[in-house]
Amino acid sequence: MARGAAAAVLALLLAGCDAGPPPAPDPVLVLDAQGVVFRRGAAEYQRFPFGVTRARVERAAAAVYGKGSGRRSANPECGAGPMAFTRYGPIQLNFQHGRLVGWLMEEGAVPAADAGQGGGGAAIIPGISAAELRARSGARMVAGSALPGEFAYTTPAGRIGGILRGQGEAARVESLFAGTNCFMR
């Protein structure tokens, strides 16, 4: 009987070995005033400053979001000149002349943080209220902007902009951006 119990325990232990490694943490795109940083796993980071080639950024994005996950488009009539884009859900990477020049993040990009805030509960992401935005970043409205609801805040890496929709402290952050974007100003 002892042999039978030992065999059953051994079978249960071996069955647990087939479960494979624990799942990796969700991939994160850290948005920076000077580019983007992809994080995959607990301590695996890869930084792409503005000016890096589109091919390098898209290879890293494919490793994080899955091959074929990016949707490419272009607009020849941007105020900054013709631009190309690769969208990964609510995150858009902007390119000119084959190089990363900017990014745009819309609501639904979770988890995400800007490098100046370090993530966690203090992350500045689309969907937070104007009151939360000001408390976390000291953001100020851009005076005289042609973009309704435009604000900006400064991180150690530089300036990040965004758009608020709604009125007063209950207004919500609709998008964040840095670098060159295709806005009609």
Secondary structure, 3 states (H helix, E strand, C coil): CHHHHHHHHHHHHHHHHCCCCCCCCCCEEEEECCEEEEECCCCCEEEEECCCEHHHHHHHHHHHHCCCCCEEEEECCCCCCCEEEEEECCEEEEEECCEEEEEEEECCCCCEEECCCCCHHHCCCCCCEHHHHHHHHCCEECCCCCCCCEEEEEECCEEEEEEEECCHHHCEEEEEEEECCCCCC
